[in-house]
């Protein structure tokens, strides 16, 4: 099974994350690469701040 970032479409291999096409015939699992994960968490934090919500600890 190959992991692919659902935002930038980088794929994870034994060396890390790389911008490459997913191999044909391989099952995919979607997730976030470290860079996109940080960006998404910043967006979530900003959403809570802008909407006056408190994050749980």
N, C-alpha and C positions, 0 to 999 in steps of 0.2 A: 504494500500500500504506500502511495506517495502522498506527502502532505503539500498542499498548495495554499498560498496566502489568498484569502478571499478579496483582498483589496488590490495589491500590486501584481498578483499572480506569480510571484517568485516561488520556486519549489525548493523543498528541503532535501538535502542529501547528507551523506556522511561527513562532508566538509563544512556544512552550514547551509545558508540560503543563497540561491543563485537565480538570476533571470534566465530561465530556459524553458523551453516548451515541455509540457508534461509528456511522458512517454505514452505512446499508443498502447491500448490494451491493459494499462495499469489502473487499478482502482485508486480513486482519489479521496483524500480526507481534507476538508477545508478547515483553516484556522487563520491565525495572524502571524506574520513574521515579526521579529522584535521591534522593528522600526514602525510598522503599521499599528502594532499593539500599543506602543507608547502614544502615538498620535490619537488613536481611538480613545484611550483612557483620558487624555487631555480634553477631548471633546466631551466626554461624559462628565468630567469634573466641571467644565465650563457650563454645561447644561444645568447641573445642580446649583451652581453659583447664580446663574442668571435667573433661575426659577425659584430662588429662595429656599431650596431644599437642603436639608442637612444630610451628609453622608454618614452612615453608621461606621463605627470604629472597627 
